[in-house]
Amino acid sequence: MIAEYQVQDRIRDFFSENSDKKIAIWGNGEHTLQLIEFLKCNEITTDSIKAIIAKEDNGHKQQKIPIIKVDDAFQLLNLVDFIVISSYSFQEEIAHEIERLGFAKKIVKVYNLDGEYKDPLFYWKLYGKSYFKLPTNKIKEFISDRTNYIKIYERAIKWIHKNTIDNQGIIVHSQQKVCYPEVTGYFIPSLIRWGEKKLALQYARWLVSIQNEDGSWNDPLGLTAYTFDTGQILKGLVSMVDSYPEFKVAILKGCHWIVNQIDEEGRITTPDTSQWILPNGKMTPEAIHLYALEPVKLVADKWNIENFSEKIGIALKYYLQRDDLVEFDTLSHFHAYIIEALVDLGETSHAIEAMEKINHIYEQKGFIPGYHNADWVCSTAMFQYALIMYKLGWVERADKIFEYTCHLQNDTGGFFGGYGEGATYFPIEEISWANKYFLDAFWYKIHKSFNKDYSIFPEEISYNDGRYRLVEEVLGENKFHKVVDIGCGKGRYIKNLKEKYPEAELYGVDISDKMLGYLPKGVTPLLGTLLNIPLMDKEVDMAFCVEALEHAVDIPKAIQEMGRIVKEDGVLIIIDKNQERLGALEISEWEQWFDEERVTQLLEKEGFIVTVRKNISYDQKSGQDQLFIAWIARKSTRLS
């Protein structure tokens, strides 16, 4: 049994067996919150917890349990029987501190770090309550009380569409409704990830149409060319050039222009900095230009352009020598640009150094200020910092910052630039780039969660499992040749199919590169999502998607994308969980279960003729509980 169950049993047993003892918990953070919630949901009394020891009272009251500062912890010496360390990452450091205070014999460690490499309290928070056989009503209550990321996403997408100018790009902000070329450019990769390919193409074609003859792009008013802006536009065009080679000429012109802005020392210049003065009187840091280098590097690698590579190397060397490169002495939004640029360019050591300091600020304040001494937050920067943390693999830290910032969203679906007293960064304007960084952070949140938890996903499925039997039945009856498993995980379905039909041409699509590493030899792995499948229109005879649509967030676009790749008279199979059974299992924060009629209508809209099956057996269960529904959809030659 994997570690999370051992730890959960240990917590349950300890608090049950010592309900008559006096217990203190070390730490007032997220792990303690989850430990107490875990006890409540398992109907174990928390009356035995007499105090929480913390370096400071951060305002997160734990069920009215007194909080004792570390410096005053000696008071507990004769008052408690045990001190429980709830932290996962810093368990040993905390143990040494407790020993120093003279509490060594009272220490209770939750984790056995030698053999338990997971963080079970967080695992339990996201996925694990179902394994405790909680009552359905408690699971439903927990789900309904969580941050509704689906609604936040839907509002954000509506805001983007509403604030896009016909046949052009996205506006600057709610009070300046002219197109912003820079933001329009770096929105494009975000839109592609989330299935908004038509809008991304509109943006790209408009940007090419307004490019200057020298290869640069101007500010929103068309007055001055900027290096930074040109780099962000190139990010968008580079993300589309494989599908639309027509953009190559514009890309090369833009890259040449940027490279020409790098002087002999490596300093990246721009034609005009008159608009770079910040409200505090300081200049926007020149080092944000590093954020314009990634697309040039991609182009240099893609088309083997040595001159580009050389100039990027010179520029990186110049800026990496600066001691103040990652100092938090500017607007947090610009600071985050520099750090993310370093991550994207492979200079992670400098990024980690900076982000450790940012995380410390967050732990101390509960937010990351717009400037280091400010009392307000920049919404975009908060999403950017979360995004950087996800890229660095700091998933739990990123989750906290991401959730905090999502709650700032206005009812319109947009975000003001700054929130809080004294905010000087667009405090009454909804800025378009905040929605871009929301989309990016949300995408990485999902992506990193699957990579982080890949070990819990099964590698095998029984040939007798009703879900597998249905997929094999359709494939066998139709003698399909080219077949793709969308959201394939470790390829347990495709593995069986490969053994049964060795002559079939099989593909597996998944968001997790770690999952794809488990696919059997002879199956083509494709890194992608249900919203962005790397296959051509009408390319496969059969596509199937088992327990993956539930993670797609945008269900109509996911079904549209899956339908796109299926040939006429081909079949798309979706097997997923029944909305009527919601509460039978705990689900992740973005997961959705489905109404039979809704999915049927969405498939019919894409030109499919649909039949539905229920009572599908699974995991040695009969399926009479109707947990799963299967939609077998054949693309009609008449309707498509």
matplotlib code that plots the C-alpha trace (Angstrom):
import matplotlib.pyplot as plt

x = [0.0, 1.4, 2.5, -0.5, -2.6, 0.0, 0.2, -3.5, -3.9, -1.2, -2.9, -6.3, -4.9, -2.8, -5.6, -8.2, -5.9, -4.9, -8.2, -7.8, -4.3, -3.2, -1.7, -0.1, 0.5, 3.6, 2.8, -0.1, 0.0, -1.9, -0.8, -2.3, -5.5, -5.7, -4.8, -7.7, -10.1, -9.0, -9.8, -13.2, -14.1, -13.2, -15.3, -12.3, -12.5, -10.1, -10.8, -7.4, -5.6, -4.9, -2.6, -0.9, 2.8, 3.7, 6.4, 3.6, -0.2, -0.9, -4.6, -5.6, -7.5, -7.7, -11.1, -10.6, -7.5, -5.0, -1.9, 1.3, 4.4, 7.6, 9.4, 6.7, 6.6, 8.3, 5.0, 3.7, 6.5, 4.3, 1.0, 1.0, 1.8, 2.7, 3.7, 2.7, 4.7, 2.2, 4.8, 6.0, 8.9, 10.4, 9.7, 13.3, 14.2, 11.1, 12.1, 15.5, 13.9, 11.6, 14.5, 16.4, 13.5, 13.6, 10.6, 12.3, 10.3, 7.0, 7.7, 5.3, 6.3, 3.5, 5.8, 8.4, 10.5, 12.7, 9.9, 7.1, 7.9, 4.4, 2.6, -0.5, -2.4, -2.4, -3.0, -6.0, -7.2, -7.4, -8.2, -8.3, -11.5, -13.2, -10.9, -12.2, -15.8, -17.1, -20.9, -21.9, -23.4, -20.0, -18.1, -20.7, -20.4, -16.6, -16.9, -19.4, -17.3, -14.1, -12.9, -14.9, -12.1, -14.5, -16.6, -13.6, -12.3, -15.6, -15.8, -12.3, -12.8, -16.0, -14.1, -11.4, -14.0, -16.0, -12.8, -11.4, -11.9, -13.4, -10.7, -8.0, -6.6, -7.4, -7.8, -5.3, -7.8, -11.4, -10.8, -8.6, -10.3, -7.7, -5.8, -2.6, -0.2, 2.2, -0.5, -2.3, 0.9, 1.7, -2.0, -1.7, 0.1, -2.4, -5.4, -4.0, -3.5, -7.1, -8.6, -9.2, -7.4, -9.8, -9.2, -5.5, -5.3, -7.3, -4.8, -1.8, -3.0, -3.8, -0.4, 1.4, -0.7, 0.6, 4.2, 6.6, 8.8, 12.0, 10.4, 9.4, 6.0, 4.7, 2.9, -1.0, -1.1, 1.3, 3.8, 7.0, 8.5, 9.6, 11.9, 9.9, 6.6, 8.2, 9.4, 6.0, 4.4, 7.0, 6.1, 2.6, 3.7, 6.3, 3.6, 1.6, 4.2, 4.2, 0.5, 0.7, 4.1, 2.9, 4.1, 7.8, 8.7, 7.3, 9.0, 12.4, 12.1, 11.1, 14.0, 16.5, 15.2, 15.5, 19.0, 20.0, 18.9, 21.6, 24.8, 28.4, 28.4, 25.1, 22.9, 19.4, 18.3, 15.0, 14.3, 12.4, 12.2, 10.2, 7.1, 9.1, 8.9, 7.0, 4.7, 7.5, 9.8, 12.0, 12.5, 11.2, 14.1, 16.0, 16.4, 12.7, 14.1, 15.2, 11.6, 11.8, 14.7, 12.9, 11.2, 14.4, 16.1, 13.4, 13.8, 17.6, 17.2, 14.4, 16.0, 19.7, 20.5, 23.9, 23.9, 20.8, 22.2, 25.4, 23.7, 21.4, 24.4, 26.1, 23.0, 22.5, 26.1, 25.8, 22.7, 23.7, 26.7, 24.6, 24.3, 20.9, 19.3, 16.6, 16.3, 12.7, 13.1, 10.6, 6.9, 6.2, 4.8, 8.1, 10.1, 8.1, 8.9, 12.6, 12.3, 10.1, 12.5, 15.4, 13.3, 12.4, 16.0, 17.3, 18.9, 16.9, 19.5, 18.9, 15.2, 15.1, 17.1, 14.6, 11.6, 12.8, 12.7, 9.3, 7.9, 9.3, 7.5, 4.3, 4.7, 5.2, 2.5, 0.0, 0.3, 3.1, 3.0, 3.0, 6.3, 8.4, 7.2, 3.6, 0.3, -1.5, -1.2, -0.7, -3.1, -1.0, 2.2, 0.5, -0.5, 3.0, 4.6, 2.3, 3.1, 6.9, 6.4, 4.5, 7.3, 9.9, 7.8, 6.7, 3.1, 1.9, 3.3, 1.9, -1.5, -1.9, -0.9, -3.1, -6.2, -5.6, -5.5, -8.5, -10.6, -9.7, -11.6, -14.4, -17.9, -17.2, -14.5, -11.7, -9.1, -8.0, -4.3, -4.0, -6.1, -5.7, -5.3, -2.8, -2.7, -1.0, -1.1, -4.4, -6.5, -9.8, -9.0, -9.4, -6.2, -6.1, -2.8, -4.1, -6.5, -3.6, -1.6, -4.6, -5.0, -1.3, -1.1, -4.3, -3.0, 0.3, -1.6, -3.4, -0.3, 1.9, -0.6, -0.6, 3.1, 3.4, 0.9, 1.7, 2.8, -0.8, -2.2, -2.7, -0.6, -2.9, -6.6, -8.3, -9.4, -12.7, -13.3, -16.4, -14.8, -12.0, -14.4, -16.5, -13.4, -12.2, -15.6, -16.0, -12.4, -12.9, -16.3, -15.2, -11.6, -10.3, -6.6, -5.6, -6.7, -5.9, -6.4, -6.9, -5.9, -4.2, -2.4, 0.1, -1.5, -3.3, -6.0, -3.7, -1.4, -4.1, -5.2, -1.6, -1.5, -4.9, -4.4, -0.7, -1.3, -3.2, -1.5, -1.9, -1.4, -1.5, -2.2, -1.6, -0.8, 1.9, 5.3, 5.9, 2.7, 3.7, 6.9, 5.0, 3.5, 4.4, 6.8, 5.0, 2.6, 3.3, 3.3, 1.9, 2.1, -1.2, -4.5, -8.2, -8.2, -5.1, -4.6, -1.5, -3.2, -4.6, -8.3, -10.0, -6.8, -8.0, -10.5, -11.3, -10.6, -11.5, -11.4, -11.9, -12.1, -10.2, -13.0, -13.7, -10.4, -10.8, -12.3, -13.9, -16.1, -17.7, -14.3, -12.8, -15.6, -15.2, -11.4, -11.8, -14.4, -12.1, -9.6, -12.1, -12.7, -16.1, -17.8, -15.2, -16.1, -15.4, -16.0, -16.3, -16.6, -16.8, -18.6, -22.3, -23.3, -26.2, -23.5, -21.6, -20.4, -19.6, -15.9, -13.9, -12.8, -10.1, -10.8, -11.4, -13.1, -16.6, -19.0, -21.6, -25.2, -26.1, -28.2, -25.6, -22.8, -25.1, -26.1, -22.5, -21.6, -24.6, -23.6, -20.3, -22.0, -22.1, -24.9, -24.8, -25.8, -25.5, -24.6, -24.9, -24.3, -20.6, -18.6, -15.4, -12.7, -14.4, -17.7, -20.8, -21.6, -25.2, -24.4, -24.3, -21.1, -20.0, -21.8, -20.5, -21.2, -20.5, -20.5, -20.2, -19.4, -22.0, -20.9, -24.2, -24.0, -20.3]
y = [0.0, 3.4, 5.8, 8.0, 5.2, 4.3, 7.9, 8.4, 5.2, 6.5, 9.8, 8.2, 5.6, 8.1, 10.6, 7.9, 6.1, 9.3, 11.1, 11.4, 12.9, 16.5, 17.2, 20.2, 20.6, 22.4, 24.8, 27.0, 26.4, 24.5, 21.0, 21.7, 22.9, 19.7, 17.5, 19.0, 18.7, 15.1, 14.3, 16.0, 14.1, 10.8, 11.8, 11.8, 14.4, 17.3, 18.1, 16.5, 19.3, 21.9, 24.2, 25.0, 26.2, 28.7, 31.3, 33.8, 34.1, 34.4, 34.8, 31.3, 30.3, 26.5, 25.6, 28.1, 26.2, 28.5, 29.5, 29.6, 31.3, 29.3, 31.6, 30.8, 27.1, 26.2, 26.8, 23.6, 21.4, 20.1, 20.6, 18.4, 14.7, 14.9, 17.4, 16.4, 17.7, 18.2, 19.5, 17.2, 19.2, 20.5, 17.7, 17.0, 20.7, 21.2, 18.0, 19.5, 22.7, 20.9, 18.9, 22.1, 23.3, 20.2, 18.4, 15.4, 12.7, 14.3, 14.4, 12.5, 12.5, 12.0, 10.9, 8.2, 10.1, 7.2, 5.3, 7.8, 10.2, 11.7, 14.5, 12.6, 15.4, 17.4, 14.2, 13.6, 17.1, 16.8, 13.1, 10.9, 11.3, 8.6, 6.0, 6.6, 5.8, 9.1, 9.7, 11.1, 14.2, 15.1, 14.7, 16.9, 19.5, 19.5, 19.9, 22.7, 24.7, 24.7, 27.4, 26.9, 27.1, 26.1, 29.2, 31.4, 30.0, 30.4, 34.1, 34.7, 33.3, 35.4, 38.5, 37.8, 37.3, 40.4, 42.5, 41.3, 43.7, 42.1, 40.8, 42.3, 41.6, 42.2, 45.6, 47.3, 47.5, 48.3, 52.1, 52.0, 49.9, 49.9, 46.8, 46.0, 44.2, 43.0, 41.4, 40.1, 38.3, 36.5, 35.6, 33.3, 30.3, 30.6, 30.5, 27.5, 25.5, 26.2, 25.2, 28.8, 28.1, 30.2, 33.3, 32.6, 32.6, 35.8, 37.4, 36.1, 37.3, 40.7, 41.1, 40.1, 42.7, 45.5, 44.6, 47.4, 47.1, 46.7, 43.7, 45.4, 46.1, 49.3, 50.2, 50.3, 53.8, 52.9, 55.5, 53.7, 50.3, 48.4, 45.4, 43.9, 44.2, 42.6, 39.7, 38.9, 39.0, 36.6, 34.2, 34.0, 33.6, 31.0, 28.9, 28.8, 28.5, 24.7, 24.8, 28.0, 28.3, 31.6, 33.3, 32.3, 35.4, 37.7, 35.7, 35.9, 39.7, 40.2, 38.1, 39.9, 43.2, 42.1, 40.7, 44.0, 45.7, 43.7, 45.7, 44.3, 44.1, 42.2, 44.9, 44.7, 48.2, 49.6, 52.7, 54.6, 54.4, 57.6, 55.6, 53.4, 55.6, 53.9, 55.7, 55.6, 57.5, 54.5, 53.2, 49.9, 47.5, 46.9, 43.3, 42.6, 42.3, 38.8, 37.9, 38.7, 36.3, 33.0, 33.1, 34.1, 31.1, 28.8, 30.1, 29.8, 26.1, 25.3, 26.7, 26.5, 30.2, 30.5, 34.3, 34.3, 31.8, 33.8, 37.1, 35.4, 34.0, 37.4, 39.0, 36.3, 36.6, 40.4, 40.2, 37.2, 39.1, 41.7, 41.3, 43.0, 41.0, 39.4, 41.9, 42.7, 46.5, 47.2, 46.5, 42.8, 42.3, 43.3, 41.4, 38.2, 38.8, 38.6, 35.5, 33.6, 34.6, 33.0, 29.8, 29.7, 30.3, 27.5, 29.7, 28.2, 28.7, 32.5, 32.0, 29.7, 32.2, 34.9, 32.8, 31.6, 35.2, 35.8, 32.7, 34.0, 37.3, 35.4, 33.2, 36.3, 38.6, 36.2, 38.0, 39.3, 43.1, 45.2, 46.7, 45.3, 47.8, 48.1, 46.9, 46.1, 43.3, 43.2, 40.6, 39.8, 39.4, 37.0, 34.7, 35.1, 34.0, 31.1, 30.2, 30.3, 28.1, 25.6, 25.6, 25.0, 22.2, 24.0, 22.8, 23.3, 26.8, 27.7, 26.3, 28.7, 31.8, 30.8, 30.2, 33.5, 35.4, 33.7, 35.2, 38.6, 38.1, 40.7, 39.6, 40.6, 37.9, 40.5, 41.6, 45.0, 45.6, 46.4, 45.5, 47.1, 50.5, 52.7, 50.5, 52.5, 49.9, 50.1, 50.0, 50.7, 49.2, 45.6, 44.8, 42.2, 40.6, 39.4, 37.0, 35.7, 34.8, 33.3, 30.9, 30.1, 29.4, 27.3, 25.2, 24.6, 23.8, 20.9, 19.8, 19.7, 17.9, 15.0, 14.9, 15.2, 12.4, 10.2, 7.3, 6.8, 6.1, 2.4, 0.7, -2.3, -3.0, -6.3, -7.7, -8.3, -4.8, -3.4, -0.2, -2.0, -4.6, -1.8, -0.1, -3.5, -4.4, -1.3, -1.6, -5.3, -5.0, -2.1, -3.4, 0.1, 0.7, 4.1, 4.5, 7.1, 7.0, 10.6, 11.2, 7.8, 8.0, 5.2, 3.5, 0.6, 0.4, 0.9, -1.8, -4.4, -3.3, -3.6, -7.2, -8.0, -6.0, -5.9, -4.6, -1.5, 1.9, 3.2, 6.6, 7.8, 11.5, 12.8, 16.1, 14.3, 13.5, 11.2, 9.2, 8.9, 7.3, 4.2, 3.5, 0.2, -0.1, 0.4, 3.0, 6.6, 9.0, 12.5, 15.3, 17.2, 17.7, 17.2, 20.9, 20.7, 17.3, 17.1, 15.3, 16.5, 16.9, 13.6, 11.6, 8.7, 5.9, 5.7, 7.9, 6.9, 8.9, 7.1, 9.1, 12.0, 14.3, 15.0, 16.9, 18.9, 22.0, 23.3, 20.4, 21.8, 22.7, 19.3, 17.4, 19.7, 19.0, 15.2, 15.2, 17.2, 14.3, 11.5, 10.5, 10.3, 7.1, 6.8, 6.5, 8.5, 6.7, 8.7, 6.8, 8.9, 9.4, 10.0, 13.3, 11.7, 9.8, 13.0, 12.5, 8.8, 9.7, 12.7, 14.7, 17.1, 20.9, 21.2, 17.8, 17.5, 14.6, 14.5, 14.6, 12.0, 14.4, 17.3, 15.2, 13.6, 17.0, 18.2, 15.2, 15.6, 19.2, 17.9, 15.6, 12.4, 9.8, 8.7, 5.7, 5.5, 2.6, 2.3, -0.4, -0.7, -2.9, -1.5, -2.5, -5.9, -4.2, -5.0, -1.5, -1.6, 1.6, 3.3, 5.2, 5.2, 6.2, 5.5, 7.5, 5.7, 8.3, 7.6, 10.5, 10.6, 11.2, 12.9, 15.3, 16.1]
z = [0.0, -0.9, 1.8, 2.0, 3.5, 6.1, 7.2, 7.3, 9.4, 11.7, 12.3, 12.8, 15.3, 17.3, 17.9, 18.6, 21.1, 22.8, 23.0, 26.8, 26.5, 26.1, 22.6, 21.0, 17.2, 16.0, 13.2, 12.2, 8.5, 5.8, 7.1, 10.5, 8.8, 6.8, 9.8, 11.8, 8.9, 8.4, 12.1, 11.8, 8.6, 10.3, 13.3, 15.6, 18.4, 18.4, 22.1, 22.9, 21.0, 23.6, 21.8, 18.5, 18.6, 15.9, 15.2, 14.9, 14.9, 11.2, 11.7, 10.7, 13.8, 14.1, 15.6, 18.5, 19.6, 21.5, 19.6, 21.6, 20.1, 19.9, 22.4, 25.0, 24.3, 27.5, 29.2, 27.7, 29.2, 32.1, 30.4, 27.3, 26.7, 23.0, 20.4, 16.9, 14.0, 11.1, 8.6, 5.8, 4.2, 7.5, 9.9, 10.8, 11.3, 13.6, 15.5, 16.2, 17.4, 19.8, 21.1, 21.7, 23.8, 25.9, 24.5, 22.8, 24.6, 23.6, 19.8, 17.6, 13.9, 11.3, 8.5, 8.1, 5.6, 4.7, 3.0, 2.5, -0.3, -0.6, 1.2, 2.4, 4.0, 0.7, -1.2, 1.0, 0.6, -3.2, -3.8, -0.9, 1.2, -0.9, 0.5, 4.0, 2.9, 4.0, 3.7, 0.4, 2.0, 3.6, 0.3, -1.5, 1.3, 1.0, -2.8, -2.7, -0.2, -2.3, -4.6, -7.9, -10.4, -13.2, -12.7, -12.4, -15.7, -17.4, -16.3, -17.4, -20.9, -21.3, -20.3, -23.0, -25.7, -24.7, -24.7, -28.0, -30.9, -34.0, -36.4, -34.2, -30.7, -27.1, -25.4, -23.0, -20.1, -19.3, -19.6, -22.7, -25.3, -28.0, -29.0, -27.2, -29.6, -26.9, -24.8, -27.8, -28.8, -25.6, -25.1, -28.2, -26.5, -23.6, -25.9, -27.8, -24.5, -23.6, -27.0, -28.3, -31.6, -33.7, -31.5, -31.4, -35.2, -35.4, -33.0, -35.0, -38.4, -37.1, -35.5, -38.8, -40.6, -38.3, -38.2, -39.1, -42.1, -39.9, -38.1, -34.9, -33.4, -31.8, -28.6, -28.5, -30.0, -32.8, -31.8, -30.8, -31.4, -28.2, -27.8, -25.0, -26.9, -30.1, -28.1, -26.6, -30.1, -31.3, -28.5, -30.0, -33.6, -32.8, -31.0, -34.2, -37.0, -37.2, -38.1, -40.1, -41.9, -43.3, -40.1, -40.6, -42.5, -39.9, -37.1, -38.7, -39.3, -35.7, -34.4, -36.5, -35.2, -31.5, -32.1, -33.5, -30.2, -28.3, -28.1, -28.1, -24.3, -24.3, -23.1, -24.6, -25.7, -26.9, -29.0, -26.3, -22.5, -21.9, -20.8, -18.4, -15.3, -12.5, -10.0, -7.4, -9.7, -10.6, -14.1, -15.2, -14.9, -18.2, -17.3, -18.2, -21.8, -20.9, -21.2, -24.9, -25.6, -25.3, -28.7, -30.3, -28.7, -29.9, -33.4, -33.2, -32.2, -34.6, -37.7, -36.6, -36.7, -35.0, -35.0, -32.8, -30.4, -30.0, -29.3, -26.7, -25.0, -24.9, -23.5, -20.8, -19.7, -19.4, -17.1, -15.1, -13.9, -12.2, -8.5, -8.4, -11.2, -9.1, -6.3, -5.4, -5.9, -8.6, -9.3, -8.6, -12.1, -13.6, -11.0, -12.0, -15.7, -15.0, -12.8, -15.3, -18.1, -16.2, -15.7, -19.4, -20.4, -18.2, -15.5, -12.6, -9.9, -10.0, -10.2, -7.2, -5.1, -5.9, -5.4, -2.0, -0.9, -2.5, -0.7, 2.6, 2.1, 1.3, 4.5, 6.6, 5.1, 3.6, 0.3, -2.0, -2.2, -5.4, -4.1, -1.4, 1.2, -0.1, 1.5, -1.7, -4.2, -8.0, -9.3, -12.4, -10.3, -7.9, -10.8, -12.3, -9.1, -8.8, -12.4, -11.7, -8.6, -10.7, -13.3, -10.5, -9.1, -5.9, -6.3, -2.8, -2.5, -5.9, -5.0, -2.1, -4.1, -7.0, -4.9, -3.0, -6.3, -7.9, -5.1, -6.4, -9.6, -10.3, -11.2, -14.7, -15.0, -15.1, -12.5, -11.5, -11.7, -8.0, -4.9, -1.5, 0.1, -1.7, -4.9, -7.7, -10.4, -12.4, -9.2, -11.1, -14.5, -15.4, -17.2, -20.0, -19.1, -15.7, -17.4, -19.5, -16.4, -14.7, -17.7, -17.6, -13.9, -14.0, -16.9, -15.1, -11.8, -13.6, -15.5, -12.5, -10.3, -12.7, -12.9, -9.1, -8.5, -11.4, -9.2, -7.9, -11.3, -12.3, -15.0, -15.6, -16.3, -16.4, -19.7, -18.0, -16.8, -18.4, -19.5, -21.4, -22.8, -24.4, -26.0, -27.4, -28.6, -30.7, -32.1, -33.0, -34.6, -36.8, -37.5, -37.0, -37.7, -36.4, -32.8, -30.1, -26.3, -25.2, -21.6, -21.7, -18.3, -18.2, -21.1, -19.4, -22.0, -25.0, -23.6, -23.7, -27.1, -28.4, -27.2, -28.7, -32.0, -32.7, -36.3, -35.1, -35.2, -31.7, -30.1, -26.5, -25.6, -22.1, -20.3, -18.3, -19.8, -16.9, -17.6, -21.3, -20.3, -19.3, -22.8, -24.3, -27.2, -30.5, -29.2, -30.2, -27.2, -27.8, -25.3, -25.3, -23.7, -24.5, -25.6, -27.7, -29.4, -31.6, -34.5, -37.8, -38.7, -39.4, -38.8, -36.7, -37.2, -33.5, -30.4, -26.9, -23.7, -20.4, -17.1, -18.7, -19.9, -16.2, -16.0, -19.2, -17.5, -20.8, -21.8, -25.0, -26.4, -25.4, -27.2, -30.2, -30.2, -29.9, -32.7, -34.9, -35.2, -36.0, -39.6, -41.1, -40.1, -37.3, -33.6, -30.5, -27.2, -23.9, -20.6, -17.5, -14.3, -13.8, -12.4, -10.5, -8.5, -7.5, -3.9, -4.3, -4.6, -3.7, -6.8, -7.7, -7.6, -11.4, -11.9, -13.3, -13.6, -16.4, -17.3, -19.9, -22.0, -21.9, -23.3, -25.9, -27.1, -27.4, -29.4, -31.7, -32.3, -33.6, -36.1, -34.2, -33.9, -30.2, -28.3, -24.5, -22.2, -18.5, -15.8, -16.9, -14.6, -13.2, -10.7, -10.0, -9.3, -11.3, -12.4, -11.1, -9.1, -12.5, -11.5, -15.2, -18.4, -21.9, -25.0, -28.2, -31.0, -34.7, -36.9, -39.6, -43.2, -43.7, -40.8, -40.7]

ax = plt.figure().add_subplot(projection="3d")
ax.plot(x, y, z, "-o")
ax.set_aspect("equal")
plt.show()
